[in-house]
Amino acid sequence: MKKKTNPAPRKSVEGALRFWRYGAFGTLGLQYFYAGRPGAGIGQCLMGIFLWALFIASFFEPTNLTSKLLFAAFLLTLLTFISVRNYVKIKRGQFTDREGHIIC
């Protein structure tokens, strides 16, 4: 007699995008936790927290305004790249869960 296995619950693009928005537009990696990929989620979350903290702290440094703005712009560019990359992966159907199934 064959054992019946329960298929993994279906994840949706809408759910992944919801967690993408809640996680500071993908920079905190909440969409990875939604997909059941905690390792990627923790790595993305730590990197996002570090970059956001540097971005906020850059305005409190006792340097001139030009260097503050350049450093903040660089960090904001990194955060935007992370955000857009995750958004495009979700919308194109390239975002996968732990077993490699595409979130659709």
Rosetta blueprint (number, residue, H / E / L):
1 M L
2 K L
3 K L
4 K L
5 T L
6 N L
7 P L
8 A L
9 P L
10 R L
11 K L
12 S L
13 V H
14 E H
15 G H
16 A H
17 L H
18 R H
19 F H
20 W H
21 R H
22 Y H
23 G L
24 A L
25 F L
26 G L
27 T L
28 L L
29 G L
30 L H
31 Q H
32 Y H
33 F H
34 Y H
35 A L
36 G L
37 R L
38 P H
39 G H
40 A H
41 G H
42 I H
43 G H
44 Q H
45 C H
46 L H
47 M H
48 G H
49 I H
50 F H
51 L H
52 W H
53 A H
54 L H
55 F H
56 I H
57 A H
58 S H
59 F H
60 F H
61 E L
62 P L
63 T L
64 N L
65 L H
66 T H
67 S H
68 K H
69 L H
70 L H
71 F H
72 A H
73 A H
74 F H
75 L H
76 L H
77 T H
78 L H
79 L H
80 T H
81 F H
82 I H
83 S H
84 V H
85 R H
86 N H
87 Y H
88 V H
89 K H
90 I H
91 K H
92 R H
93 G L
94 Q L
95 F L
96 T E
97 D L
98 R L
99 E L
100 G L
101 H L
102 I E
103 I L
104 C L
